[in-house]
């Protein structure tokens, strides 16, 4: 949310109207964020008493009356900001009024980003993958489950399986694009080849078929080139002043990568069992062949075209017990090996 004027003053924009909100302490901002995450992650309406136990910050209220005043202010604040807060009752004998945020109303539509904005988002996603933030997110989900809240943790409900961002060269290259600086780095054209020093005027970093590429003007070849970032085998160093590199107008980075990247991996047809109402990302690519129960759990038998076994196994293993490979045997073995390895690393 943008900050304007005095510290803590915020301006929330809804359509054509602008509402100035009063200054808010950092503790309250953190409590509001925690409240949104809690209500967004729950599939059921949460009574105020349970919200008080789950969301950090409410336990500090000295009395029930103080908590309810705090909670009412926070609900009004969220509605003022346009957060779609729903009120209803969970099914059951002792049904009490509760609250949740409907994911369908809260999710953003498709957004077109400028190159600089896309680079900033990539940096943010890389930071979210860091062990510190990943651990905090996991801890929050554990607290929700411990409180008896049914949490939707399936990533494919909101986003497709994300590109890996573990290459050490990725962040330095994104930073160089942001700064408009020339870079040098050793790069292997083939996995078994010898690295060659390259000097590049970087225009942008894009992902294509699960891999990251940097695109720009190669000074050594005096031509436009793209380089697969996983094959950069040494440090990325900047050369010269900031602002020296500008991306030419009308250049389509993704088209450059698509025209020069390696051919896509061979697709394989696989048959899987998917738990009922789960694995939505995979279901969008699948054809339902019929209903099927597995170990007493209802689900669907589906056929789906998948890329190479390594990528497919990583995706399916990430769905845990909600997806089981029936055939081919090679893919089933690859998924099983990943799950066994994950169980072993977890102790």
C-alpha positions in Angstrom: 0.0 0.0 0.0 1.5 3.4 -0.9 2.6 5.8 1.8 1.9 9.5 1.5 2.7 12.4 3.7 3.2 11.9 7.4 4.5 8.5 8.8 1.8 5.9 9.0 -0.7 7.9 6.9 -2.2 5.8 4.1 -4.4 6.4 1.1 -6.7 3.6 -0.1 -8.1 3.9 -3.6 -11.4 2.3 -4.6 -12.3 2.9 -8.2 -12.4 6.7 -8.6 -12.7 7.6 -5.0 -9.8 8.1 -2.5 -10.1 7.5 1.2 -7.4 8.8 3.6 -7.0 6.5 6.5 -5.5 7.5 9.9 -2.0 6.5 10.9 -1.7 2.9 12.1 1.0 1.3 14.2 3.2 -1.4 12.8 1.8 -3.8 15.4 -1.7 -3.2 14.1 -0.6 -3.6 10.5 1.0 -6.9 11.3 -2.2 -8.0 13.1 -4.4 -7.0 10.1 -2.1 -9.0 7.8 -2.3 -12.0 10.0 -6.1 -11.7 10.2 -6.3 -11.6 6.4 -4.1 -14.7 6.0 -6.1 -16.5 8.7 -9.5 -15.8 7.1 -8.2 -16.4 3.6 -6.7 -19.8 4.4 -9.8 -21.1 6.2 -12.5 -22.9 4.3 -15.0 -22.5 7.1 -16.5 -19.5 9.0 -14.3 -18.7 12.0 -16.0 -17.4 15.2 -14.5 -14.4 16.8 -13.3 -16.5 19.8 -11.3 -18.8 17.6 -9.8 -15.8 15.7 -8.7 -14.5 19.0 -6.8 -17.7 19.8 -5.3 -18.1 16.3 -4.3 -14.6 15.2 -1.2 -13.1 16.9 -1.9 -9.8 18.6 -5.4 -10.5 19.9 -4.2 -12.4 22.9 -2.8 -9.1 24.2 -6.2 -7.7 24.8 -6.7 -7.3 28.6 -10.4 -8.3 28.5 -13.2 -9.7 26.3 -14.6 -6.3 25.8 -11.2 -4.9 24.7 -10.8 -7.8 22.2 -14.2 -7.3 20.7 -13.6 -3.5 20.3 -10.3 -4.3 18.6 -11.8 -7.0 16.4 -14.7 -4.7 15.3 -12.2 -1.9 14.4 -10.1 -4.4 12.4 -13.1 -5.7 10.5 -14.2 -2.2 9.6 -10.7 -1.4 8.5 -10.6 -4.4 6.2 -13.9 -3.6 4.7 -12.8 0.0 4.2 -9.8 -1.3 2.3 -12.1 -3.4 0.0 -11.3 -6.8 1.5 -14.3 -9.0 0.8 -15.0 -10.1 4.4 -17.9 -12.6 4.6 -20.1 -13.4 7.6 -21.9 -16.8 8.0 -22.3 -19.8 10.1 -20.4 -23.1 9.9 -22.6 -26.3 9.7 -23.0 -28.1 13.1 -25.1 -28.2 16.2 -23.4 -25.3 17.9 -23.2 -23.1 14.9 -22.0 -19.6 15.7 -21.5 -16.5 13.5 -18.1 -16.5 12.0 -16.0 -14.8 9.3 -13.9 -15.7 6.3 -12.5 -14.2 3.1 -13.7 -15.9 -0.1 -10.7 -16.7 -2.3 -12.7 -16.2 -5.4 -13.5 -12.6 -4.5 -10.0 -11.8 -3.1 -7.9 -13.1 -6.0 -6.6 -10.5 -8.5 -7.4 -10.8 -12.2 -4.6 -11.2 -14.8 -2.0 -8.4 -14.5 0.3 -7.1 -17.2 3.6 -6.0 -15.8 6.2 -3.7 -17.2 9.7 -5.1 -17.4 10.8 -3.3 -14.2 7.8 -4.5 -12.4 8.3 -8.0 -13.5 11.8 -7.9 -12.2 10.7 -6.6 -8.8 8.1 -9.4 -8.6 10.8 -12.0 -9.4 13.0 -10.6 -6.7 10.1 -10.8 -4.2 9.3 -14.4 -5.2 13.0 -15.3 -4.7 12.9 -13.8 -1.2 9.7 -15.7 -0.4 11.6 -18.9 -1.3 14.2 -18.1 1.3 14.4 -20.4 4.3 13.5 -17.6 6.7 10.2 -16.7 5.0 9.3 -20.2 4.1 9.7 -21.2 7.7 7.5 -18.4 8.9 4.7 -19.4 6.4 4.9 -23.0 7.5 4.7 -22.1 11.1 1.6 -20.0 10.5 -0.1 -22.9 8.8 0.8 -25.2 11.7 -0.9 -22.8 14.1 -4.0 -22.8 12.0 -4.2 -26.6 11.9 -3.5 -26.9 15.6 -6.5 -24.7 16.3 -8.7 -27.0 14.3 -9.0 -24.8 11.2 -9.2 -26.7 7.9 -6.6 -25.0 5.8 -6.3 -25.1 2.0 -2.6 -25.4 1.4 -2.7 -26.7 -2.2 -0.6 -24.3 -4.3 -2.3 -25.2 -7.5 -5.6 -23.6 -6.3 -4.1 -20.2 -6.7 -0.9 -20.6 -8.8 0.6 -23.1 -11.2 3.8 -24.9 -10.1 6.4 -22.2 -10.0 9.7 -22.1 -11.8 12.7 -22.9 -9.6 14.7 -19.9 -8.7 17.7 -21.5 -7.1 20.4 -20.5 -9.7 22.9 -18.2 -7.9 23.2 -16.0 -11.0 19.5 -15.1 -11.1 19.4 -12.3 -8.5 22.6 -10.6 -9.7 21.3 -10.6 -13.2 17.9 -9.1 -12.2 19.7 -6.5 -10.2 21.9 -5.6 -13.2 18.8 -5.3 -15.4 17.2 -2.9 -12.8 20.4 -0.9 -12.6 21.0 -0.9 -16.4 24.6 -2.2 -16.1 26.7 -4.4 -18.3 27.6 -7.8 -16.9 30.3 -10.4 -17.5 30.0 -14.1 -16.6 31.3 -17.6 -17.6 28.8 -19.6 -19.5 28.6 -23.2 -20.9 26.9 -23.6 -24.2 26.4 -27.3 -23.4 26.4 -29.0 -20.0 29.7 -30.8 -20.8 31.3 -27.9 -22.6 34.0 -25.6 -21.4 32.8 -22.2 -20.0 33.3 -19.1 -22.1 33.5 -15.6 -20.8 30.6 -13.5 -22.1 30.0 -9.7 -21.9 26.3 -8.8 -22.1 24.1 -5.7 -22.0 21.2 -7.3 -20.2 17.7 -6.3 -21.3 15.7 -8.7 -19.1 15.3 -12.0 -17.4 12.4 -14.3 -18.4 11.3 -17.9 -17.7 10.5 -20.3 -20.5 9.4 -24.0 -20.0 10.6 -24.1 -16.5 14.0 -22.5 -17.0 15.4 -18.9 -16.5 17.1 -17.0 -19.3 18.8 -13.6 -19.6 18.4 -11.7 -22.8 20.4 -8.9 -24.1 23.1 -7.6 -26.5 26.2 -9.8 -26.6 29.2 -7.5 -27.0 31.5 -10.4 -27.9 29.2 -11.5 -30.8 27.7 -8.0 -31.5 24.3 -9.6 -31.7 21.2 -10.3 -29.6 21.6 -13.4 -27.5 19.9 -15.3 -24.7 21.7 -17.4 -22.1 20.3 -20.1 -19.9 21.0 -19.0 -16.4 21.6 -22.5 -15.0 24.6 -22.8 -17.3 26.3 -19.7 -15.9 29.0 -21.4 -13.8 30.7 -18.5 -12.1 30.1 -15.1 -10.5 28.2 -12.4 -12.4 30.1 -9.1 -12.3 28.9 -5.7 -13.3 30.9 -3.5 -15.6 30.7 0.3 -16.0 28.2 2.8 -14.6 24.5 2.3 -13.9 22.0 3.4 -16.5 24.4 2.5 -19.4 22.1 -0.2 -20.7 18.6 0.5 -22.1 16.2 -2.1 -23.5 15.3 -1.3 -27.1 11.7 -0.3 -27.7 9.5 -3.1 -29.1 11.8 -5.9 -28.1 9.9 -9.1 -27.1 12.1 -11.0 -24.7 10.0 -14.1 -24.6 9.9 -14.3 -28.4 13.7 -14.2 -28.5 14.0 -17.0 -25.9 11.3 -19.1 -27.6 13.1 -18.8 -30.9 16.5 -19.9 -29.7 15.8 -22.2 -26.7 16.1 -25.9 -26.8 13.1 -27.9 -28.1 10.5 -28.8 -25.5 10.8 -32.1 -23.7 8.9 -35.1 -25.1 5.4 -35.3 -23.6 4.2 -38.6 -22.1 0.7 -39.7 -21.5 0.1 -40.8 -17.9 -2.9 -42.2 -16.0 -3.4 -40.9 -12.5 -5.8 -41.0 -9.6 -6.7 -37.6 -8.2 -8.5 -37.1 -5.0 -12.0 -35.6 -5.3 -11.9 -31.8 -5.3 -8.1 -31.6 -5.1 -5.1 -31.1 -7.5 -6.9 -28.4 -9.5 -3.8 -27.3 -11.4 -3.3 -30.8 -12.7 -7.0 -31.3 -13.4 -6.9 -28.4 -15.8 -4.6 -30.3 -18.1 -6.3 -33.7 -17.6 -9.1 -35.7 -19.2 -11.4 -37.4 -16.7 -11.8 -41.1 -17.6 -14.1 -42.0 -14.8 -14.7 -42.2 -11.1 -12.3 -44.3 -8.9 -11.8 -45.0 -5.2 -8.3 -45.6 -3.9 -7.8 -47.0 -0.5 -11.4 -46.0 0.3 -10.9 -42.4 -0.8 -13.1 -41.0 -3.6 -11.5 -39.6 -6.6 -11.2 -39.6 -10.4 -9.2 -41.6 -12.9 -7.6 -39.1 -15.4 -5.3 -39.1 -18.4 -2.9 -36.2 -18.8 -0.1 -35.2 -21.1 3.0 -34.4 -19.0 6.6 -33.2 -19.8 9.7 -35.2 -19.1 9.6 -37.4 -16.0 11.8 -35.2 -13.9 9.6 -32.1 -14.2 6.3 -34.2 -13.9 7.6 -36.2 -10.9 8.5 -32.9 -9.1 5.0 -31.5 -9.7 3.1 -34.7 -8.8 5.2 -35.3 -5.7 4.3 -31.8 -4.5 0.6 -32.8 -4.4 1.3 -35.4 -1.8 -1.5 -37.9 -1.2 -3.9 -36.1 -3.6 -2.3 -37.5 -6.7 -1.1 -41.1 -7.4 0.5 -42.2 -10.6 -1.0 -45.5 -11.9 1.1 -45.7 -15.1 3.7 -45.5 -16.6 5.8 -47.3 -14.0 8.8 -45.1 -14.6 6.9 -42.0 -13.6 5.4 -43.7 -10.6 8.9 -44.8 -9.4 10.2 -41.2 -9.9 7.5 -39.8 -7.8 7.9 -42.4 -5.1 11.7 -41.7 -5.0 11.0 -38.0 -4.4 8.5 -38.7 -1.6 10.9 -41.1 0.1 13.7 -38.6 -0.1 11.4 -35.9 1.3 10.3 -38.1 4.2 14.0 -39.0 4.9 15.1 -35.3 5.0 12.2 -34.5 7.4 13.7 -37.0 9.9 
